[in-house]
Amino acid sequence: HKWKIFLRCKRRGWCPACMVYRQTDRTGFLPARIIGNTPIRQWVLTLPPPLRMFLAFQPKLVSKVLGQFLGFIFAYLAKAAKKLLRARGEQWRSVRVGHLKPGSVTSIQRLSTDLSLNLHFHCLVTNGVFVKMSPDDTPWFLELPEPSTDDIAKLATKICRWTCDLLERKGFWQPVREESSSSLETVAGFFTERGRGARFFRYCGVASDQETDVPVDRDGVFGFNVYAKESIRGGDRKNLRRLIRYILNPPFTSKQLRPDPTSAGHVLIDLKRPMRDGTETLR
């Protein structure tokens, strides 16, 4: 494994070889040592602009938002599990939240495919909970049905409101009460960054039909998009590895880079897919 040594330069730069090495290394480690044969579901949280740019430079706030997002998911799974267990019989009436334990692995991605700054979260969460009624019991896994669109939308609305409350406590958000003409449940206010004036925004929580990093403007409202349509059944190692490779995919690889023939001081990068305006190469 001498080649592994040469692919870890450990510099504060963007090294395609190092990024691919980390992707390959974790793709083997996570299924074998962490996830195993547990069914999992991918939850993706895409933040609205300009919060993507702002939170990208606020690591402590990023940790808080991610932790609360997972907390909402875990609470939803525990509630669904309690309802399912209590419907099975009287012996499950005493089940509590402490008996139900989900798990997760998160990849924080910072860029879009066009290399624009876009902080978003890919979370692999157990598609159910581990049940352990007492410290001496052997835990067993309870798989849960797919969340409905309404369930995902409610969770998206919760993380939207919670994030705005967090920004208000930190002095970056001033809420405004208004009657919106939009059919969505919105949160309105003035967002203020250091060195910039206050700007008015409307946010909402949206259950996304597809995973996208494109900021969708719905009647002047930007959404906290939550996607949770993709799941991997237990023991499906092939698709699990495919999904892990995807969420750990580096923003670019060495195959996309080439020298600019018109300038010795520049390089060209071929995008993975064209931008909305048709651009395929960046200089």
C-alpha positions as CSV (number, residue, x, y, z in Angstrom):
1,H,0.0,0.0,0.0
2,K,2.9,2.4,-0.7
3,W,0.7,4.3,-3.1
4,K,-1.5,5.5,-0.3
5,I,1.4,7.3,1.3
6,F,2.0,9.4,-1.8
7,L,-1.6,10.3,-2.1
8,R,-1.8,12.2,1.2
9,C,0.1,15.4,0.9
10,K,-1.7,16.9,3.9
11,R,-1.5,20.4,2.6
12,R,-4.2,23.1,2.9
13,G,-5.0,22.9,-0.7
14,W,-7.3,21.2,-3.2
15,C,-5.6,18.0,-4.1
16,P,-7.7,15.7,-6.4
17,A,-5.6,12.7,-5.6
18,C,-6.1,13.1,-1.8
19,M,-9.8,13.7,-2.2
20,V,-10.2,10.5,-4.2
21,Y,-8.1,8.6,-1.7
22,R,-10.3,9.7,1.2
23,Q,-13.4,8.8,-0.8
24,T,-12.1,5.3,-1.6
25,D,-10.9,4.8,2.0
26,R,-14.2,5.8,3.6
27,T,-16.3,3.8,1.0
28,G,-14.6,0.7,2.3
29,F,-14.7,1.6,6.0
30,L,-18.2,2.8,6.5
31,P,-20.1,-0.3,5.2
32,A,-17.8,-2.7,6.9
33,R,-17.3,-1.0,10.3
34,I,-20.1,1.4,10.9
35,I,-23.3,0.7,8.9
36,G,-23.1,-3.1,8.4
37,N,-26.4,-4.6,7.2
38,T,-28.6,-1.9,8.6
39,P,-31.2,-0.3,6.3
40,I,-30.4,3.3,5.7
41,R,-32.1,6.4,4.1
42,Q,-30.4,9.4,2.7
43,W,-31.6,12.8,4.1
44,V,-30.3,15.9,2.3
45,L,-30.7,19.4,3.6
46,T,-30.0,22.2,1.1
47,L,-29.9,25.7,2.6
48,P,-31.3,28.8,0.9
49,P,-29.0,31.6,-0.3
50,P,-27.5,33.7,1.2
51,L,-27.3,31.3,4.2
52,R,-25.1,29.0,2.2
53,M,-22.4,31.6,1.8
54,F,-22.8,32.9,5.4
55,L,-22.8,29.6,7.2
56,A,-19.8,28.3,5.2
57,F,-17.6,30.7,7.3
58,Q,-19.4,30.0,10.6
59,P,-18.3,26.5,11.6
60,K,-19.9,26.6,15.1
61,L,-23.2,27.6,13.6
62,V,-22.9,24.8,11.0
63,S,-22.5,22.3,13.8
64,K,-25.5,23.6,15.6
65,V,-27.7,23.5,12.4
66,L,-26.6,20.0,11.5
67,G,-27.1,18.7,15.1
68,Q,-30.6,20.1,15.2
69,F,-31.5,18.8,11.8
70,L,-30.4,15.3,12.9
71,G,-32.3,15.8,16.2
72,F,-35.5,16.5,14.3
73,I,-35.0,13.4,12.2
74,F,-34.3,11.2,15.2
75,A,-37.3,12.6,17.0
76,Y,-39.5,11.8,14.0
77,L,-38.1,8.2,13.8
78,A,-38.7,7.7,17.5
79,K,-42.2,9.0,17.3
80,A,-43.0,6.7,14.4
81,A,-41.4,3.7,16.1
82,K,-43.4,4.3,19.3
83,K,-46.6,4.4,17.3
84,L,-45.8,1.3,15.5
85,L,-44.7,-0.7,18.6
86,R,-47.7,0.3,20.7
87,A,-50.0,-0.9,17.9
88,R,-48.4,-4.3,18.2
89,G,-49.6,-5.1,21.6
90,E,-49.9,-4.3,25.3
91,Q,-46.3,-5.4,26.1
92,W,-45.0,-2.3,24.1
93,R,-47.1,0.3,25.9
94,S,-44.2,1.2,28.2
95,V,-41.7,2.0,25.4
96,R,-40.0,5.3,25.8
97,V,-37.7,7.5,23.6
98,G,-34.7,6.3,25.6
99,H,-35.4,2.7,24.3
100,L,-35.2,3.8,20.7
101,K,-31.9,4.7,19.1
102,P,-31.3,5.8,15.5
103,G,-27.9,6.4,14.0
104,S,-26.4,8.5,11.3
105,V,-23.3,9.4,9.3
106,T,-23.1,12.8,7.6
107,S,-21.0,14.2,4.8
108,I,-20.9,18.0,4.7
109,Q,-20.4,19.2,1.1
110,R,-19.4,22.7,0.5
111,L,-19.5,23.1,-3.3
112,S,-21.9,22.6,-6.2
113,T,-20.8,20.8,-9.4
114,D,-20.0,24.2,-10.9
115,L,-17.6,24.9,-7.9
116,S,-19.8,27.6,-6.5
117,L,-19.9,27.8,-2.7
118,N,-22.9,25.8,-1.5
119,L,-23.0,24.3,2.0
120,H,-25.3,21.3,2.3
121,F,-25.6,18.1,4.2
122,H,-25.9,14.5,3.1
123,C,-27.0,12.4,6.0
124,L,-27.2,8.6,6.0
125,V,-29.7,7.8,8.7
126,T,-30.9,4.4,9.8
127,N,-34.2,3.6,8.2
128,G,-35.6,2.8,11.6
129,V,-34.4,2.5,15.2
130,F,-32.6,0.1,17.5
131,V,-34.8,-1.1,20.3
132,K,-33.4,-1.9,23.7
133,M,-35.9,-2.0,26.6
134,S,-33.3,-2.5,29.4
135,P,-29.5,-2.3,29.7
136,D,-29.1,-6.1,29.7
137,D,-31.3,-6.6,26.6
138,T,-29.8,-7.4,23.2
139,P,-30.8,-4.5,20.8
140,W,-32.8,-5.4,17.7
141,F,-33.6,-3.2,14.7
142,L,-37.1,-2.0,13.9
143,E,-37.4,-0.9,10.3
144,L,-39.9,1.9,9.6
145,P,-42.0,2.8,6.5
146,E,-41.0,5.6,4.1
147,P,-41.8,9.0,5.5
148,S,-44.6,10.8,3.7
149,T,-44.3,14.1,1.9
150,D,-46.1,15.8,4.7
151,D,-43.7,14.4,7.3
152,I,-40.7,15.6,5.4
153,A,-42.3,19.1,4.8
154,K,-43.1,19.4,8.6
155,L,-39.4,18.6,9.4
156,A,-38.2,21.0,6.8
157,T,-40.4,23.8,8.3
158,K,-39.0,23.0,11.8
159,I,-35.4,23.3,10.7
160,C,-36.3,26.5,8.8
161,R,-37.8,28.2,11.9
162,W,-35.2,26.8,14.2
163,T,-32.3,28.2,12.0
164,C,-33.9,31.6,11.9
165,D,-34.4,31.6,15.7
166,L,-30.7,30.7,16.0
167,L,-29.6,33.6,13.7
168,E,-31.9,35.9,15.7
169,R,-30.2,34.9,19.0
170,K,-26.9,35.6,17.4
171,G,-28.0,39.0,16.1
172,F,-28.1,38.2,12.4
173,W,-31.8,38.0,11.9
174,Q,-34.7,40.4,12.7
175,P,-38.1,38.6,12.2
176,V,-41.0,40.5,10.6
177,R,-44.6,39.5,11.0
178,E,-46.5,39.8,7.8
179,E,-49.3,38.3,5.9
180,S,-47.8,36.5,2.9
181,S,-49.6,35.9,-0.3
182,S,-47.7,32.6,-0.8
183,S,-49.4,29.3,-0.1
184,L,-46.3,28.2,1.8
185,E,-45.7,28.6,5.5
186,T,-43.0,31.3,5.4
187,V,-40.7,33.0,7.8
188,A,-39.8,36.6,6.9
189,G,-37.2,39.0,8.3
190,F,-34.1,41.1,7.7
191,F,-30.8,39.3,7.5
192,T,-27.7,41.3,8.4
193,E,-24.1,40.3,7.8
194,R,-21.1,42.1,9.2
195,G,-20.0,44.7,6.7
196,R,-23.3,44.6,4.8
197,G,-26.6,46.2,5.2
198,A,-29.8,44.4,6.2
199,R,-31.6,42.6,3.4
200,F,-35.2,41.3,3.5
201,F,-35.8,37.6,2.8
202,R,-38.6,35.0,3.0
203,Y,-37.8,31.4,3.9
204,C,-39.9,28.3,4.1
205,G,-39.4,24.5,4.5
206,V,-39.9,22.3,1.5
207,A,-40.1,18.6,0.9
208,S,-38.0,18.3,-2.3
209,D,-39.0,15.8,-4.9
210,Q,-35.4,15.5,-6.1
211,E,-32.0,16.1,-4.7
212,T,-30.9,19.5,-6.1
213,D,-28.5,22.2,-5.1
214,V,-30.2,24.9,-7.2
215,P,-31.9,27.6,-5.1
216,V,-35.5,27.4,-6.0
217,D,-37.5,30.7,-5.7
218,R,-41.1,30.0,-5.1
219,D,-43.1,33.3,-5.3
220,G,-40.2,35.2,-3.8
221,V,-39.6,32.6,-1.1
222,F,-36.4,30.5,-0.8
223,G,-36.7,27.1,0.7
224,F,-34.8,24.9,3.2
225,N,-35.1,21.9,0.9
226,V,-35.2,18.4,2.5
227,Y,-34.9,15.3,0.3
228,A,-35.5,11.9,1.8
229,K,-36.7,9.7,-1.1
230,E,-33.7,7.4,-1.5
231,S,-33.2,4.3,0.7
232,I,-31.0,1.2,0.8
233,R,-32.3,-2.0,2.1
234,G,-30.3,-4.0,4.7
235,G,-27.5,-6.1,3.2
236,D,-27.5,-4.4,-0.2
237,R,-23.7,-3.6,-0.1
238,K,-23.4,-2.8,-3.8
239,N,-25.9,0.1,-3.7
240,L,-24.7,1.2,-0.2
241,R,-21.2,1.6,-1.5
242,R,-22.5,3.4,-4.6
243,L,-24.4,5.9,-2.3
244,I,-21.4,6.4,0.0
245,R,-19.1,7.1,-3.0
246,Y,-21.7,9.6,-4.2
247,I,-22.0,11.6,-1.0
248,L,-18.2,11.6,-0.6
249,N,-17.6,12.5,-4.2
250,P,-14.9,15.3,-4.5
251,P,-15.9,18.5,-6.2
252,F,-13.5,17.8,-9.0
253,T,-11.0,15.1,-10.1
254,S,-7.6,15.4,-11.9
255,K,-9.3,14.1,-15.1
256,Q,-11.3,17.3,-15.2
257,L,-8.2,19.5,-15.1
258,R,-6.1,20.5,-18.1
259,P,-3.6,23.3,-18.9
260,D,-5.0,26.4,-20.6
261,P,-3.2,26.5,-24.0
262,T,-3.6,30.3,-24.1
263,S,-2.1,31.1,-20.7
264,A,0.7,29.3,-18.8
265,G,-0.7,30.6,-15.5
266,H,-4.2,29.2,-15.8
267,V,-5.9,25.8,-15.9
268,L,-9.2,24.8,-17.4
269,I,-11.7,22.6,-15.5
270,D,-14.4,20.6,-17.4
271,L,-17.6,20.6,-15.3
272,K,-19.4,17.3,-14.5
273,R,-22.5,18.7,-16.1
274,P,-23.2,22.0,-17.9
275,M,-24.4,25.0,-16.0
276,R,-27.9,26.4,-16.6
277,D,-26.5,28.9,-19.1
278,G,-24.7,26.1,-21.0
279,T,-21.2,26.7,-19.6
280,E,-19.2,23.5,-19.7
281,T,-15.6,24.7,-18.9
282,L,-14.3,27.2,-16.3
283,R,-10.9,28.9,-16.5
